[in-house]
Amino acid sequence: MKTYLPAFLFFALILQGCDKVKFPLEDTAGVGTSFSGDTLYSDSTYTQQRLLIEEFTGHRCSWCPAGAEKLKDLDQKFPGGLVLVGIHGSNYAIPNVKEGYPADYRTDAGNYIIDYRGVLDFPSAMFNREGTGSQLRGFWDQTVHDFMGSDERENPKIQLILRNIRNNPDDKNNLQVTAIANEELTGAYDLVVYLTEDGIVSPQLDARLEIQGLDPNVYEYTHNHVLRTSVGPAPGNVFIEDGLASGERFAVSYDVLAKDRQTEWVTENLTFVAFVIERSSGLVVQAETVPFTKN
């Protein structure tokens, strides 16, 4: 049975443990996402760096389905290696009820990164936030393959582990984020936390159908990895301020409380996405995910 959560959530965020604290996930075990009772864990056995891909898309972007399929193929080719986020924005994401596109997947967090990075092309994507702007679809294969063979991937600066304690009666999640330094870290690092949703069915334009002389409107298109909101400020939460020694651990936790608003989200399809940004370079040094609730 599917459980629904009102959209346009009001998140009450309580940042706990801002000092360097004891590693809180000593009971984590197993391959892949696991859970114990009402607690869900990220995959603590994956020790390489994951590649964060923020895809810029929209339901009126007719070449965006081709971009989504490209990322799906790459995700299947490199299991566990990619963390995908679909950011709907610009004129391509504006609702148009008259033309059959009532959904609005735009978010404050998505609008922030589109404006901050000056994203103009759709579909396009950022890869660990390298470079300026975003990359067009034709470059994605090479970028992903280059990263998968890189020293950066094999020797990440940080291991990131997530633990999500779900309290169903209170509709509350306690998300604990722990970073482990794989080398000596200097300077400051920020933490961005997104909430994404899979399996959203709503209309989407597809130019490939129009080329074949068919109706380009796909009325039951499945949108995945859709950015729903950020937990905390879109630019990121202050995380590691004074570096870490090699092997040192640092943890924070967020109490996420959902309050009534408008349309419904399917809780079983929601995922927390957390990633750490090196403040001096703006680059993502590690990304991780954990489900919002057990399926």
N, C-alpha and C positions, 0 to 999 in steps of 0.2 A: 504494500500500500504506500503510495507516495505521500510525503508530508510537504506542506507548503509553508513558505515563509513570506510575509508581506515585503514587497520591494520598497525602495526608498527608505531603507532601514535607518533608524537612529542608533548609532553605535556609541555606547558609553565606554570609553577606553580608560583603563586604569593601568598605568605603567608601574610594574613592581620590580624590585630587585635590580635597580639601576647600578648598584655596585657590582664588582666582580664577585660572582657567587659560585658555590659548589656545583659541579656538573649534575644536573637533575635527572638524567636519563639512564641511570645505571641498569634499569630493568628492561631496557630496550633489547630486543633480540629478533632474529628472523630475517628472511629475505623479502624485500618488497614492503609495501605499506602493511602494517599489522595493527591489531587492536587487542586490548585487554579490558574487559568490562566496558565502561563508557569512555575509555581512553584510546585514541588513535595515534599512531606513530608514523613518521616518515621513514624512508628506507635508510637505516643506519649502516647498511653494508655497501652502499654505493659511495666510493671514496674519491672518484674523479670529479672534476668540475662539470656541472651541467651548464648548458648553453641556454640562456634566457632569450626567447624570441618574442618581441612585442610586434604583433602584426597590425597594421592600420587598414581598416576595412569599413564597410558600410553596406546596408541592404540594397542601396541604389547604385552601388559600384558594380558594374556588370562584369568586370574581369576579376573581381575578388573571389568568386568561387574557384577559379583556376589557381589562385594563390593559396586558398585554404587546402585544396587537394595536394598541392606541392608540399606544404608543410606536413600534411598527414602522411604522405609517402616518406618524407625524411624522418618523421617521428617513428614510423614503423621500421625504418632501416637502422636506426640507432636507438634501440629500446632503452628507456631510462635516461638518455643523454640530453634530451631537450625539455625545456619548460616553456609551454606555449601560452600566450595571452592575446586574445583578440580585442583590439581597441577600436570601437566604432566611433567615427567622428566626421567632421567637416560636413559639407552639403550632402554627401552621400548617405549620411545617417539621419537626416531630418525626416520626421514622420510625415506621411501624406495619406490621410485617411481616404480621401476622395479617389486616389489611385490604388488603394488596397495595401498601403504600407503604414499601418497604425502604430507599429512598435517603435519605441524610442530606447535604444541601447547606449546612448551617449551618457557619459559620466563626468563629474568634475575632475576626477583623476585622469581620465582619458584626455579631456580637453586641455588639462595642464601640460601633459607631456607632448601633445601635438603642437601646442603653441610654443612651448619651451624649446623644442627641437626644430621648429619651423617645418613641420611635415606638410608637404604639398601633394605628394603622389600617393594614389590609392589604386591597387594594393601596393604597399611597401612594408618594410620591416626594419627593426633595429635588432642587432645581435650583441648582447651584453653591453648595449649602449655605446659601442665603439663608433668612432668617427663623428661626423656631424650630419644632421638630417636623418634620412632613412634610405635603405637600399631597395631598388626595383626588383621585381620578381626574377628577372633573368640572372641575377647574381647570387641568388639564395643557395643553389646547389653548391657552388664553389666555396662560399663562405662557411657553410656547415661542414663540408668535407675538410677544409683547411683546419677548422677548429678541432675536429675529431682526431686529427693527427698531430696536434700541437702539444708542446711542452706545457703550455698553460693548462690544458685539460688534464694532463697526467699528473701535474704537480700543483694543485690548487692551493691558494694561500689559506683558505678556510674550509673547514667542514661545517655544514649547517644541519642541525637536527631539530625537528619540530615534534612537539607533543601537544595534542589537542584533547582536552578533557571536556566532554559534552555533557551538560546537565539539561536533559530534556524537559523536566517539569518546569524549570525556571527559564527555558529557552535561552540558555547561557552557554558560551564556550569560553574556556580558559586556554588560550594559545600560548605555549611556552616555546621560545626560540633560543636555542643554544648554539653559540659559535665556538669552534675549537681551532686555535691557531696552529697551522701546520708548519709555520716558520715564524720568526720574529716579525711582528707587525709594528710599524710606526705610523703615527698620524691618526686621523679620525675616519670612522666608517659609519655610514647611515644604513638604516634598515627600512625597506619598503615592504608592506604587506598588502596584497590584493585579495579580493574574493572574486572568483570566476565561476561561471556556470556552463555546463555542457547540456546538450540535448534540447535546446530551445528551438521549437518549430514555428517558423513564420516566413512570410514571403521574402524572396531574394531575386534580384535581376541576374541573368547569366547570358553574357554576350555570345557564348558558344552556341546556344540554342538559336539565337537570332541569325547567326551566320548560316545555320542549317535551314533557315526559313520557318523556324518554329517560334512559338510564343516564348519570349525571354523571361517571363515571369514564372518563377518556381514558387508556387503558393505554399508548399509544405517542405521548405528547405530546412535542414537541421544546422543550426549555428552552434559551434562548440568553442570552449575556452573564452567565453564572452566576459570581459571585465564588467563587474557589477558595481564595485566600490573599492575604495582603499580603506584600510584600517589605520586611522591616523592621517597626517598630512600627506598629500600626494608626492611632494619632493622627498619624503622619507622621515622616519623617526630617528632622533639621535640615538646611536647605538654604542659603538666603541669610541671613546673620546681620546684616550691616551695610549693607544696601541696595546699589544699583548705580547708576552713572551711565548716562544715556541712551546706548544703543548698546553698553554693556558686556556681556560674556558671562561666564557662570559655568557650570561643568560638574562633574558627579560621575559616578562609575561604580560599578556593583555587579557582583561576580562571584556568579552564582547557580548553586549546585551542587545537583543533585537526588540524593537518596539513597533507597534502597529503603524502601517502607512497604507500604500495603495495596492498595486498589482502583486501577483504571487510569483515567488521563486520556488523551485523544487529543491528542498534541502539536500536530498540524496544526490543531486547533481552539482552541488557546490564544492569548491575546493579553495583552501587557503594557499596562496602563492607568496613565499617570502624570499627576498633577495637582498644581498648586502652590496652596497656601493662604496667604493673607495672615494672619499670626499675630494681628495686632491686631483684625481684623474677623471672622476665621474664614471668609471668603469664598474660593471658588475663583476664581483669576484666569486660569487657563489649564489645559487638559487636552489630552492627546495619547495616541495608541496606536501600537503596532508589533507585528506578529506574533511569536510565540514561536519559530517556525521556518518555513521555506519549505514550502508545500503541494506 
